[in-house]
Amino acid sequence: AYGLPPLNMHLAREIMAQTRIYQRLRYSLLRRANLNALALALVKISQMVIDLGELVTLDINPLWSNAQGIMALDVQVEVAPTRSDPARRLAIRPYPKELEETIVLPDKQELLLRPVLPEDEPSLQALVARASPEDLRRRFFQPIRELSHEMAATLTQIDYHREMALVAAGPGVPGKAEIYGIANLSTGPNQDRAEYSIIVDRAMIGLGLGNSLMRRIINYARVRGIGEIYGEVLQENKPMLQLNRALGFAIRSDPDDPSLKHVILKLHEIGMSAG
């Protein structure tokens, strides 16, 4: 089994599950392995690959594991000088922790705005489950009852280089913390234009959370050098269109579908703070 760095606990467990020995370790009554410790070791090794450009190869064999933890009994490391940025070697952009930000809503509730993680899948499914059928139709342009695993994986397992999704999360670790909103941004092949989408928990309507998510995703696009953000909004979705106008989007009717509006924001024409 193999995977590309950076890894997190969710991805590390998926790699482990692909191995032939995983099921034996998971269900063995005689030799209980600490699978969490194994997954954490993979995450830390992937971080070494990210941080240490001099690292060429790392061979750990054997790796001892029991209920108490793990121990590397033999390790071989090959290093070589390098002058390049280690992150440039990566096929997948590392988690952009610098985008994390705590905000305080008018009701004094504190939320963490951060990039989405694969562990957020169940919390995102719960957000959709709390939404009304009307809210879901406005967001997905079709009636849905729940967010399938495939759809949730598409929204949470993203390439940070070509996509960005900012979530508003309550207290707790990813996967356990409630998610109250998510704003997505997906770029085209040339990364000069990006399509946005957003959904906010109905319980948060009127607290400015949608405005905060949109402003930060717009600021992110501007910093990345994206020239235009666009989206499609149903004409009946008055709150979203009102927010689009407040943020400077141009709104145009669809000549073929009177129920649809096209919204476009030219980032090089408007200066906007991230506040």
C-alpha positions as CSV (number, residue, x, y, z in Angstrom):
1,A,0.0,0.0,0.0
2,Y,1.2,3.6,-0.6
3,G,0.0,7.1,-0.2
4,L,1.2,10.6,-0.9
5,P,2.2,13.1,1.8
6,P,0.8,15.0,3.5
7,L,-1.1,12.4,5.5
8,N,-3.6,12.8,8.4
9,M,-5.0,10.2,10.7
10,H,-7.9,9.4,8.3
11,L,-5.7,8.9,5.3
12,A,-3.1,6.9,7.3
13,R,-5.8,4.5,8.4
14,E,-7.0,4.1,4.8
15,I,-3.5,3.2,3.8
16,M,-3.2,0.7,6.6
17,A,-6.5,-0.9,5.6
18,Q,-5.1,-1.7,2.2
19,T,-2.4,-4.0,3.6
20,R,-2.9,-7.8,3.9
21,I,-1.9,-7.8,7.6
22,Y,-4.3,-5.0,8.7
23,Q,-7.3,-7.3,9.4
24,R,-5.1,-9.8,11.3
25,L,-3.7,-7.0,13.5
26,R,-7.2,-5.4,14.0
27,Y,-8.9,-8.6,15.2
28,S,-6.1,-10.6,16.7
29,L,-6.9,-11.6,20.3
30,L,-3.3,-12.8,21.0
31,R,-1.4,-9.9,19.6
32,R,-3.2,-6.6,19.9
33,A,-1.5,-3.9,17.9
34,N,-1.9,-0.2,18.7
35,L,-3.4,0.8,15.4
36,N,-3.7,4.5,16.4
37,A,0.0,4.6,17.2
38,L,0.8,3.1,13.8
39,A,-1.4,5.6,12.0
40,L,0.2,8.5,14.0
41,A,3.7,7.2,13.1
42,L,2.7,7.3,9.4
43,V,1.4,10.9,9.9
44,K,4.7,11.9,11.5
45,I,6.8,10.3,8.8
46,S,4.8,12.1,6.1
47,Q,5.6,15.3,8.0
48,M,9.3,14.5,7.9
49,V,9.1,14.1,4.2
50,I,7.4,17.6,4.0
51,D,9.9,19.4,6.3
52,L,13.2,17.7,5.5
53,G,14.2,18.2,1.9
54,E,17.4,16.3,2.6
55,L,15.5,13.1,3.2
56,V,15.9,10.7,0.3
57,T,14.8,7.3,1.7
58,L,13.6,6.0,5.0
59,D,13.3,2.3,5.7
60,I,11.9,1.0,9.0
61,N,12.0,-2.8,9.2
62,P,10.9,-4.3,11.4
63,L,8.5,-2.1,13.3
64,W,7.2,-3.7,16.5
65,S,3.7,-2.9,17.7
66,N,1.7,-4.0,20.7
67,A,-1.1,-2.6,22.9
68,Q,1.3,-0.1,24.5
69,G,2.7,1.4,21.4
70,I,5.3,0.9,18.6
71,M,9.0,0.6,18.4
72,A,11.3,0.8,15.4
73,L,13.8,-2.0,15.8
74,D,15.9,-1.1,12.7
75,V,15.9,2.0,10.6
76,Q,18.0,3.0,7.6
77,V,18.0,6.7,6.5
78,E,19.6,8.2,3.4
79,V,20.0,11.9,3.1
80,A,21.5,14.3,0.5
81,P,22.1,18.0,0.4
82,T,19.3,20.2,-1.2
83,R,18.7,23.8,-1.7
84,S,15.1,23.7,-2.9
85,D,12.0,24.2,-0.9
86,P,10.9,20.7,0.4
87,A,7.2,21.5,-0.3
88,R,7.9,21.9,-4.0
89,R,8.5,18.1,-4.2
90,L,5.0,17.4,-3.1
91,A,2.3,16.3,-5.5
92,I,-0.3,17.4,-3.0
93,R,-0.2,20.8,-1.2
94,P,0.1,20.4,2.6
95,Y,-2.8,21.5,4.8
96,P,-2.7,25.3,4.9
97,K,-2.8,25.8,8.7
98,E,-2.1,29.5,8.2
99,L,-5.7,30.0,7.1
100,E,-7.1,28.9,10.5
101,E,-8.8,31.8,12.3
102,T,-11.1,32.1,15.3
103,I,-14.1,34.4,14.9
104,V,-16.7,35.6,17.4
105,L,-20.3,35.9,16.3
106,P,-22.7,38.5,17.6
107,D,-24.1,36.0,20.0
108,K,-20.6,35.6,21.5
109,Q,-20.2,32.1,20.1
110,E,-16.6,31.3,19.0
111,L,-16.1,29.3,15.8
112,L,-12.9,28.2,14.1
113,L,-12.7,29.0,10.4
114,R,-10.3,26.5,8.8
115,P,-9.7,24.5,5.7
116,V,-11.7,21.3,5.4
117,L,-10.2,18.0,6.3
118,P,-11.1,14.4,5.3
119,E,-12.1,13.8,9.0
120,D,-14.9,16.4,8.6
121,E,-17.0,14.0,6.5
122,P,-19.5,12.9,9.3
123,S,-19.8,16.5,10.5
124,L,-20.5,17.7,7.0
125,Q,-23.1,15.0,6.5
126,A,-24.7,16.1,9.8
127,L,-24.8,19.7,8.6
128,V,-26.7,18.6,5.5
129,A,-29.0,16.4,7.6
130,R,-30.0,19.5,9.6
131,A,-30.7,21.5,6.5
132,S,-34.3,22.0,5.2
133,P,-35.2,20.4,1.8
134,E,-35.5,23.9,0.4
135,D,-32.0,24.9,1.6
136,L,-30.5,21.8,0.0
137,R,-32.3,22.4,-3.3
138,R,-30.9,25.9,-3.4
139,R,-27.4,24.6,-2.7
140,F,-27.3,21.4,-4.8
141,F,-29.9,22.5,-7.5
142,Q,-31.7,19.2,-6.9
143,P,-33.7,17.6,-4.1
144,I,-31.5,15.4,-1.9
145,R,-32.2,13.8,1.5
146,E,-28.6,13.2,2.6
147,L,-25.0,13.7,1.7
148,S,-23.7,10.3,0.4
149,H,-20.2,9.1,1.2
150,E,-19.2,9.8,-2.4
151,M,-20.4,13.4,-2.3
152,A,-19.0,14.0,1.1
153,A,-15.6,12.6,0.1
154,T,-15.6,15.0,-2.9
155,L,-16.1,18.0,-0.6
156,T,-13.7,16.9,2.2
157,Q,-10.8,15.2,0.4
158,I,-9.6,18.0,-1.7
159,D,-6.4,19.1,-3.4
160,Y,-5.6,22.4,-1.7
161,H,-3.7,23.5,-4.8
162,R,-6.7,23.5,-7.1
163,E,-9.5,23.7,-4.5
164,M,-10.3,25.3,-1.2
165,A,-13.1,24.8,1.2
166,L,-13.3,26.7,4.5
167,V,-15.5,25.3,7.2
168,A,-16.9,27.1,10.3
169,A,-16.4,24.5,13.1
170,G,-17.4,24.5,16.8
171,P,-15.1,23.2,19.6
172,G,-13.6,19.8,19.3
173,V,-11.3,17.8,17.1
174,P,-12.1,17.4,13.3
175,G,-14.6,14.6,12.9
176,K,-16.2,15.4,16.3
177,A,-16.7,19.1,16.1
178,E,-19.9,20.4,14.7
179,I,-19.7,22.2,11.3
180,Y,-22.0,25.2,10.9
181,G,-21.0,26.2,7.4
182,I,-18.7,25.5,4.4
183,A,-17.7,27.7,1.5
184,N,-16.0,25.9,-1.5
185,L,-13.9,27.3,-4.2
186,S,-12.8,25.2,-7.3
187,T,-10.5,26.5,-9.9
188,G,-10.3,25.7,-13.6
189,P,-7.2,24.2,-15.4
190,N,-5.6,27.6,-15.8
191,Q,-6.5,28.7,-12.2
192,D,-7.6,32.1,-13.5
193,R,-11.3,31.6,-12.6
194,A,-12.9,29.8,-9.7
195,E,-16.5,28.6,-9.0
196,Y,-17.8,29.1,-5.5
197,S,-20.6,27.4,-3.4
198,I,-21.7,27.8,0.2
199,I,-24.1,26.4,2.7
200,V,-24.7,27.7,6.2
201,D,-26.6,26.0,9.1
202,R,-30.1,27.5,9.3
203,A,-29.5,28.1,13.0
204,M,-26.7,30.5,12.1
205,I,-28.8,32.7,9.7
206,G,-28.6,36.3,10.7
207,L,-25.3,36.1,12.5
208,G,-23.1,37.0,9.6
209,L,-21.5,33.6,9.2
210,G,-22.2,33.4,5.5
211,N,-20.7,36.9,5.0
212,S,-17.6,35.9,7.0
213,L,-17.0,32.7,5.0
214,M,-17.5,34.4,1.7
215,R,-15.2,37.3,2.5
216,R,-12.4,34.9,3.5
217,I,-12.8,32.6,0.5
218,I,-12.7,35.7,-1.7
219,N,-9.6,37.0,0.0
220,Y,-8.0,33.6,-0.4
221,A,-8.7,33.7,-4.1
222,R,-7.3,37.2,-4.4
223,V,-4.0,36.1,-2.6
224,R,-3.8,33.1,-4.9
225,G,-4.0,35.4,-8.0
226,I,-7.3,34.2,-9.2
227,G,-8.9,36.8,-11.4
228,E,-12.6,36.0,-11.2
229,I,-15.1,34.1,-8.9
230,Y,-18.4,33.0,-10.3
231,G,-21.4,31.0,-9.3
232,E,-24.9,30.1,-10.1
233,V,-27.8,31.1,-7.8
234,L,-31.5,30.4,-8.1
235,Q,-33.5,33.5,-8.6
236,E,-35.6,32.6,-5.6
237,N,-32.6,32.5,-3.3
238,K,-32.9,36.2,-2.3
239,P,-30.6,36.0,0.7
240,M,-27.7,34.7,-1.4
241,L,-28.3,37.3,-4.1
242,Q,-28.4,40.0,-1.5
243,L,-25.0,38.8,-0.1
244,N,-23.6,38.7,-3.7
245,R,-24.6,42.3,-4.2
246,A,-23.1,43.4,-0.9
247,L,-19.8,41.7,-1.8
248,G,-19.7,43.4,-5.3
249,F,-20.8,40.5,-7.5
250,A,-22.3,41.4,-10.9
251,I,-25.6,39.5,-11.3
252,R,-26.8,38.5,-14.7
253,S,-29.9,36.5,-15.9
254,D,-29.5,33.3,-17.7
255,P,-31.0,33.7,-21.2
256,D,-32.0,30.1,-21.4
257,D,-33.3,29.6,-17.8
258,P,-35.2,32.5,-16.2
259,S,-35.0,30.8,-12.8
260,L,-31.2,31.1,-12.7
261,K,-28.8,33.9,-12.0
262,H,-25.1,34.1,-12.9
263,V,-23.0,36.0,-10.3
264,I,-19.5,37.1,-11.1
265,L,-16.8,39.0,-9.1
266,K,-13.8,40.5,-10.9
267,L,-11.2,40.4,-8.2
268,H,-8.7,42.8,-10.0
269,E,-11.4,45.5,-10.1
270,I,-12.5,45.5,-6.5
271,G,-10.4,45.8,-3.3
272,M,-11.8,44.1,-0.3
273,S,-10.5,43.4,3.2
274,A,-10.6,40.0,4.7
275,G,-12.5,41.4,7.7
